[in-house]
Amino acid sequence: MSRVTMQDILNHEITQKFVKRSGLAHAVATAEYALKLSKVHRVNPDLAVKAAFLHDIGHYTWYRNGKWDYSLYKENDIHAIKGAERAHKLLIRLGEHPVNAKKIALAVLLHTDSYLPEGELHLDPLQNVVALADKCDEEPGGSHHYKQISDYDAFQRLGELDEQIEKALETDENAQSASVS
């Protein structure tokens, strides 16, 4: 089974519709932060980058009187729930291994606690990396969702992430092989 790449994910019609709606520039930046954080937290970089890129795929825009209403969004937000479902469905369609698709979907689900009643989340390392990566690119009032990036630049930056992920995975495999020998 070949690895589903970030460029594969970007090119899919579901991504084009929903990630662009929630902010493609934010998704790319969050994925880049996740790669860096995955090294620090010793998390699979492929899973971390995919989950970070897809973390807001469930966003819905909340409008009042024809204008975006951030407070209405924060009050009624369940984007992580919808996003986990969309991310899982997308990844399965693209051929992602079902175990990995589930891990990524759970990280999407748990990247924020905005939809939960009062309580404390206990995140595993992958989920924590995605939550931290999202916070790294967050801006007041949700303005990070409105940053712009061209399709070309997004494709190029995700291609660079694909190359870095491949190198990291190869290095990890070599290290594991050496420790077994």
DOGU-95139 format. One record per residue (C-alpha): y, z, x. Coordinates in nm, 2 decimals, always signed. Example, Ala and Ser with C-alpha at 12.3 -4.5 7.8 and 13.67 -1.06 7.14 Angstrom:
// residues 2
[r [-0.45,+0.78,+1.23]]
[r [-0.11,+0.71,+1.37]]
***
This chain:
// residues 181
[r [+0.00,+0.00,+0.00]]
[r [+0.33,-0.11,+0.16]]
[r [+0.63,+0.12,+0.14]]
[r [+0.88,+0.06,-0.13]]
[r [+1.21,+0.01,+0.05]]
[r [+1.56,+0.12,-0.05]]
[r [+1.65,-0.25,-0.08]]
[r [+1.36,-0.30,-0.32]]
[r [+1.50,-0.01,-0.53]]
[r [+1.86,-0.15,-0.52]]
[r [+1.75,-0.49,-0.63]]
[r [+1.57,-0.37,-0.94]]
[r [+1.74,-0.43,-1.28]]
[r [+1.71,-0.06,-1.37]]
[r [+1.89,+0.04,-1.06]]
[r [+2.15,-0.23,-1.11]]
[r [+2.23,-0.09,-1.46]]
[r [+2.20,+0.28,-1.42]]
[r [+2.29,+0.36,-1.05]]
[r [+2.59,+0.13,-1.07]]
[r [+2.70,+0.31,-1.39]]
[r [+2.68,+0.65,-1.21]]
[r [+2.84,+0.53,-0.89]]
[r [+2.67,+0.31,-0.63]]
[r [+2.90,+0.43,-0.34]]
[r [+2.81,+0.79,-0.42]]
[r [+2.44,+0.71,-0.44]]
[r [+2.45,+0.53,-0.10]]
[r [+2.65,+0.81,+0.07]]
[r [+2.42,+1.08,-0.08]]
[r [+2.11,+0.89,+0.06]]
[r [+2.27,+0.87,+0.40]]
[r [+2.34,+1.25,+0.39]]
[r [+1.98,+1.30,+0.28]]
[r [+1.84,+1.12,+0.59]]
[r [+2.04,+1.35,+0.82]]
[r [+1.94,+1.66,+0.63]]
[r [+1.57,+1.56,+0.62]]
[r [+1.56,+1.58,+0.99]]
[r [+1.71,+1.93,+0.99]]
[r [+1.49,+2.06,+0.71]]
[r [+1.17,+1.87,+0.83]]
[r [+1.13,+1.68,+0.51]]
[r [+0.98,+1.34,+0.46]]
[r [+1.28,+1.11,+0.51]]
[r [+1.15,+0.84,+0.28]]
[r [+1.12,+1.08,-0.02]]
[r [+1.45,+1.25,+0.06]]
[r [+1.65,+0.92,+0.08]]
[r [+1.49,+0.78,-0.23]]
[r [+1.55,+1.09,-0.44]]
[r [+1.91,+1.13,-0.31]]
[r [+1.98,+0.76,-0.39]]
[r [+1.84,+0.80,-0.74]]
[r [+1.96,+1.15,-0.82]]
[r [+2.23,+1.04,-1.07]]
[r [+2.04,+0.75,-1.23]]
[r [+2.03,+0.95,-1.56]]
[r [+2.41,+0.98,-1.60]]
[r [+2.57,+0.91,-1.93]]
[r [+2.94,+0.87,-1.95]]
[r [+3.11,+1.11,-2.19]]
[r [+3.43,+0.98,-2.35]]
[r [+3.68,+1.14,-2.58]]
[r [+3.95,+0.93,-2.74]]
[r [+3.85,+0.63,-2.51]]
[r [+3.89,+0.83,-2.18]]
[r [+3.63,+0.98,-1.95]]
[r [+3.62,+1.36,-2.03]]
[r [+3.47,+1.55,-1.73]]
[r [+3.47,+1.88,-1.92]]
[r [+3.28,+1.73,-2.21]]
[r [+3.03,+1.59,-1.96]]
[r [+2.99,+1.92,-1.79]]
[r [+2.94,+2.10,-2.12]]
[r [+2.67,+1.85,-2.25]]
[r [+2.51,+1.73,-1.93]]
[r [+2.14,+1.66,-1.91]]
[r [+2.16,+1.37,-1.66]]
[r [+1.90,+1.52,-1.43]]
[r [+1.64,+1.53,-1.70]]
[r [+1.70,+1.17,-1.80]]
[r [+1.73,+1.07,-1.44]]
[r [+1.39,+1.22,-1.34]]
[r [+1.23,+1.01,-1.61]]
[r [+1.41,+0.69,-1.51]]
[r [+1.35,+0.74,-1.14]]
[r [+0.98,+0.80,-1.20]]
[r [+0.94,+0.49,-1.42]]
[r [+1.13,+0.27,-1.18]]
[r [+0.93,+0.39,-0.88]]
[r [+0.60,+0.34,-1.05]]
[r [+0.70,-0.01,-1.15]]
[r [+0.79,-0.09,-0.79]]
[r [+0.45,+0.03,-0.67]]
[r [+0.55,+0.37,-0.52]]
[r [+0.25,+0.60,-0.48]]
[r [+0.23,+0.81,-0.80]]
[r [+0.22,+1.14,-0.60]]
[r [+0.54,+1.04,-0.42]]
[r [+0.70,+0.91,-0.74]]
[r [+0.64,+1.25,-0.89]]
[r [+0.79,+1.44,-0.59]]
[r [+1.10,+1.22,-0.60]]
[r [+1.14,+1.26,-0.98]]
[r [+1.11,+1.64,-0.95]]
[r [+1.38,+1.63,-0.68]]
[r [+1.60,+1.43,-0.91]]
[r [+1.54,+1.68,-1.19]]
[r [+1.62,+1.98,-0.97]]
[r [+1.92,+1.84,-0.77]]
[r [+2.15,+2.03,-1.01]]
[r [+2.13,+2.33,-1.23]]
[r [+2.41,+2.21,-1.46]]
[r [+2.18,+2.16,-1.76]]
[r [+2.00,+2.49,-1.73]]
[r [+2.08,+2.81,-1.91]]
[r [+2.18,+3.09,-1.67]]
[r [+1.92,+3.14,-1.41]]
[r [+1.83,+3.07,-1.05]]
[r [+1.64,+2.76,-0.93]]
[r [+1.38,+2.80,-0.65]]
[r [+1.38,+2.47,-0.47]]
[r [+1.12,+2.34,-0.23]]
[r [+1.25,+2.18,+0.09]]
[r [+1.27,+1.82,-0.05]]
[r [+1.45,+1.94,-0.36]]
[r [+1.69,+2.15,-0.15]]
[r [+1.78,+1.85,+0.07]]
[r [+1.86,+1.63,-0.23]]
[r [+2.08,+1.91,-0.38]]
[r [+2.26,+1.96,-0.04]]
[r [+2.31,+1.58,+0.01]]
[r [+2.47,+1.55,-0.34]]
[r [+2.71,+1.84,-0.26]]
[r [+2.81,+1.67,+0.07]]
[r [+2.96,+1.38,-0.12]]
[r [+3.09,+1.56,-0.42]]
[r [+3.46,+1.55,-0.51]]
[r [+3.66,+1.75,-0.77]]
[r [+3.65,+1.63,-1.13]]
[r [+3.36,+1.40,-1.06]]
[r [+3.57,+1.14,-0.88]]
[r [+3.29,+1.07,-0.64]]
[r [+3.13,+0.87,-0.92]]
[r [+3.42,+0.63,-0.91]]
[r [+3.43,+0.54,-0.54]]
[r [+3.37,+0.17,-0.48]]
[r [+3.13,-0.03,-0.26]]
[r [+3.05,-0.39,-0.26]]
[r [+2.69,-0.50,-0.34]]
[r [+2.67,-0.66,+0.00]]
[r [+2.78,-0.33,+0.18]]
[r [+2.54,-0.13,-0.03]]
[r [+2.25,-0.36,+0.05]]
[r [+2.34,-0.35,+0.43]]
[r [+2.37,+0.02,+0.44]]
[r [+2.04,+0.07,+0.25]]
[r [+1.88,-0.18,+0.49]]
[r [+2.00,+0.04,+0.78]]
[r [+1.85,+0.34,+0.61]]
[r [+1.52,+0.15,+0.57]]
[r [+1.51,+0.09,+0.94]]
[r [+1.58,+0.45,+1.02]]
[r [+1.32,+0.57,+0.78]]
[r [+1.06,+0.34,+0.93]]
[r [+1.14,+0.47,+1.28]]
[r [+1.12,+0.83,+1.17]]
[r [+0.79,+0.78,+0.99]]
[r [+0.65,+0.60,+1.30]]
[r [+0.77,+0.89,+1.52]]
[r [+0.61,+1.14,+1.29]]
[r [+0.28,+0.95,+1.28]]
[r [+0.28,+0.93,+1.66]]
[r [+0.35,+1.30,+1.69]]
[r [+0.07,+1.39,+1.44]]
[r [-0.18,+1.16,+1.63]]
[r [-0.09,+1.33,+1.96]]
[r [-0.14,+1.68,+1.82]]
[r [-0.48,+1.58,+1.68]]
[r [-0.60,+1.44,+2.01]]
***
